[in-house]
Amino acid sequence: NLVLSSAILISGCSISQTLTMFQHANITCFSERTYHNIQQHYLVPAVERVWKAHQDALFDVIRQQNEAVVVGGDARCCSPGHTAKYGSYSLMDLELGQILDVQLVQVQN
């Protein structure tokens, strides 16, 4: 269950479409509720731990360089013509070419 759940999450597939495909192929699988429980209790915390470790290591490299940091930021929302409630904002070290942080922000109307 854990391996299949992580494959669905990492691939970006829709859980409902994936479960429908399994149902049509007559393959027994867990429920959508079980998927969300696995995602909440195991997958998201694991991704957050890996990201935090990567981010900490990157900040250590930047500190060791003891130089000014040149950063650039960019935000994304949904496609033009649609209203978005949230967008993501990324901050990148332009010298290293590494993402320093990503934040989910609420769009102001």
C-alpha positions, 0 to 999 in steps of 0.5 A, a space after each residue: 500500500 505504501 509503495 503504490 500510494 507513493 507512486 501515485 503521489 510522486 507521479 502526480 496521478 489523480 487518485 480517483 482516476 487511478 482507482 477507477 482504472 484498477 476497478 476497470 482492470 478488476 484489480 483489488 486496491 485500497 480505498 481513496 480514504 486509505 490513500 489519503 490516510 497513508 499520504 497524511 501519516 507517511 508520505 507528506 511527512 517523509 517529503 517534508 523531512 527530505 526537503 528540510 534536510 536538503 534546504 538545511 544543507 543548501 543553507 550551510 553551503 551558502 553560509 560557508 561561502 560567506 558572500 552576498 546571496 543573489 536571489 530571484 523570486 517568481 509566483 505562479 497561479 492557475 491558468 489565465 482566465 481562471 480565478 485562483 485562491 492560492 499560488 506558489 512563490 519560489 525563491 532561488 539562489 541565482 548563483 547556485 541555481 538552487 531553489 531556496 524556498 517554496 511557499 503557498 500564498 493566498 491570492 489577494 482579491 
